[in-house]
Amino acid sequence: LDMIQSKNAYSMVVIGKTERLDVVEKMEKRIKSRFDGRQIFLPNLNFEEAKTAISKRVIIPSEHLPQDWKTTDIIEGVKRWNSAAELTFKGCEEFLRDILDDNPSFGYILKLFWIAVSRLAITGREKMLLRREDIEVANRFLVDDSENEILSSLSVTDLTLILSMVHLEKRVELKEYNFEMVYFQIEKFIKATEYKAAVRKNVAFKSFENLLSLHVLEPCRKVSKRNRVALPKHFRMVRLQIAPDLIISGIKDGTVSCPTSLKQWISIVTA
């Protein structure tokens, strides 16, 4: 922008690509004011299209090998690789369908296979052929990475609520809870430890709604229009979507930064 506004009057066109539909709302004001509003929406690939596109990237066409690579050993190796890759596609078809249902992004599937293939060199296996477990490990790696990124972006109040839920899951052995139950645990923690940063209930509830919007929490069941009036939001049951052990390890190893007093709560939970 500084270059465009300079005396030399540079002309510039910026073309962006994103999977976010709310990208315009996220723009800085001075950027947004210069955005001409032209957007091209491309539909997501269906499963068969995604499978074909990935196959073209993973399967090695032997006819495209350089001439000096066309030795018997290399050609046989390519055949073994392609055969294993095709078996892997068949073996994890339902698994990949489920992933695309949850995250209809070809970019995610592409990254999934890129990580799976890249990790083959460090698995120590004698035969570096693609298997179903390589895809599953890569998916866990991506899920853990994205969840850690979400946790790192949360406020102290958000983390306080999450640690209360971890407490309920680990110590009380509950898998479903509502806001009132979560806030009750926070009040108990404050009284027991003299936690100085008291969390007001109205502020905590806004944080609770924020966690729902980020899908860190998910409602346990849909509430019909008839029951919404009868069942206030504070009492609707939810479930934590991030594994408690991942939250605990993230705080312990410093991936997720939080106040020392909240780390004390983790030590109580894991004692």
SVG drawing of the C-alpha trace seen along z (x, -y; Angstrom):
<svg xmlns="http://www.w3.org/2000/svg" viewBox="-42 -12 63 68">
<polyline fill="none" stroke="black" stroke-width="0.4" points="0.0,0.0 2.9,-2.4 4.3,-1.8 0.9,-2.4 0.4,-5.6 3.9,-6.9 4.7,-9.7 5.8,-7.1 2.2,-5.8 2.9,-2.1 0.0,0.0 -0.6,3.3 -3.1,6.2 -3.2,8.8 -5.0,12.1 -5.6,14.2 -6.7,17.8 -8.3,19.1 -10.7,21.7 -12.3,19.2 -15.6,17.8 -15.3,14.9 -12.0,13.7 -13.3,10.2 -14.6,9.7 -11.1,10.6 -9.3,8.0 -7.7,4.9 -9.9,1.8 -7.5,0.1 -7.2,3.4 -10.9,4.0 -11.7,0.5 -9.5,1.3 -11.0,4.7 -13.1,4.6 -15.4,7.3 -14.7,9.7 -14.7,13.3 -14.7,16.6 -16.1,19.6 -14.9,23.0 -16.8,26.1 -15.1,28.7 -14.1,31.9 -16.3,34.9 -14.7,38.1 -14.0,39.7 -12.5,36.5 -10.3,36.1 -9.2,39.8 -8.3,39.4 -6.3,36.2 -4.4,37.8 -3.8,41.0 -2.1,38.9 0.3,37.5 1.1,40.8 1.1,43.4 4.3,43.2 3.8,43.7 6.7,45.9 6.6,44.4 7.5,41.0 10.7,42.2 14.0,40.7 15.6,43.0 18.7,43.6 16.3,44.7 14.7,47.5 16.7,50.2 15.1,53.5 15.5,52.7 13.9,49.3 11.0,50.5 10.3,53.3 10.5,50.9 8.0,48.6 5.6,51.5 5.8,52.5 5.2,48.9 2.2,48.5 0.7,51.8 1.0,50.9 -0.4,47.4 -3.5,48.8 -4.0,51.3 -3.8,48.4 -6.4,46.4 -8.8,49.4 -8.0,50.2 -8.6,46.6 -11.5,45.5 -14.0,45.3 -11.5,43.5 -10.8,40.9 -14.5,40.5 -15.0,39.7 -12.1,37.2 -13.7,35.4 -17.1,35.3 -15.5,33.6 -13.1,31.4 -14.2,31.0 -10.8,29.6 -8.7,31.1 -5.7,29.2 -6.1,31.2 -6.1,34.5 -3.1,33.4 -1.2,32.5 -2.2,35.8 -0.6,37.8 2.4,35.5 3.1,36.1 2.5,39.8 5.0,40.2 7.5,37.8 7.6,39.8 8.4,43.1 12.1,42.2 12.1,42.0 10.0,45.0 13.0,47.3 11.0,49.9 13.0,52.1 10.4,51.6 9.3,48.0 5.8,48.7 2.7,46.7 0.3,48.3 -3.0,47.4 -1.3,46.8 0.9,44.2 -2.3,42.2 -3.8,42.6 -0.6,41.4 -0.4,38.4 -4.0,37.6 -3.3,37.7 -0.3,35.4 -2.4,32.9 -5.3,33.0 -2.9,32.6 -1.1,29.7 -4.4,27.8 -5.7,28.4 -2.5,27.1 -2.8,24.1 -6.4,23.5 -5.3,23.9 -2.4,21.5 -4.8,18.8 -7.3,19.0 -7.5,16.4 -6.8,17.2 -10.6,17.3 -11.0,19.8 -8.3,22.0 -9.7,21.8 -13.0,23.2 -11.2,25.9 -9.2,27.0 -12.4,27.2 -13.7,29.6 -10.5,31.6 -11.0,31.8 -14.5,33.1 -13.3,35.7 -10.2,36.9 -11.3,36.6 -15.0,36.8 -15.1,39.1 -17.8,37.1 -17.9,36.9 -20.8,34.5 -21.3,31.3 -23.0,27.9 -21.8,24.4 -23.1,24.4 -21.1,27.6 -18.0,26.1 -18.3,22.8 -18.9,24.6 -15.5,26.4 -13.9,23.0 -15.3,21.5 -14.1,24.5 -10.6,24.1 -10.5,20.4 -11.5,21.0 -9.1,23.9 -6.0,22.2 -6.7,18.5 -6.5,18.0 -6.3,14.2 -7.7,13.8 -11.4,14.3 -13.6,15.1 -17.0,13.3 -19.8,15.6 -21.1,13.4 -17.5,13.2 -17.1,16.9 -20.3,17.6 -19.2,15.4 -16.0,17.4 -18.1,20.6 -20.0,19.4 -16.8,18.6 -15.5,22.1 -18.8,23.4 -18.3,21.1 -14.7,22.5 -16.0,26.0 -13.7,26.7 -17.1,27.7 -19.9,29.4 -23.5,29.8 -24.3,33.4 -27.6,33.3 -29.7,31.0 -32.3,28.9 -35.7,28.6 -37.3,25.2 -39.9,26.3 -37.3,27.1 -35.0,24.1 -37.2,21.9 -37.6,24.6 -33.8,25.4 -31.6,22.3 -28.2,22.3 -26.4,22.6 -27.9,26.1 -27.4,27.5 -24.9,30.4 -21.7,30.2 -18.7,32.3 -15.0,31.2 -13.7,32.0 -10.0,31.9 -8.5,34.9 -7.8,33.9 -4.4,35.7 -3.4,33.4 -4.4,30.3 -2.4,31.5 0.7,32.3 0.4,29.0 0.5,27.0 3.2,29.2 5.6,28.9 4.9,25.2 3.2,25.5 0.2,23.8 1.1,20.9 -0.9,20.2 -0.5,18.7 1.4,20.6 -1.7,20.9 -3.5,22.8 -0.5,25.1 -1.1,25.8 -4.6,27.0 -3.1,29.4 -0.8,30.9 -3.9,31.5 -5.8,33.1 -2.9,35.5 -1.9,36.3"/>
</svg>
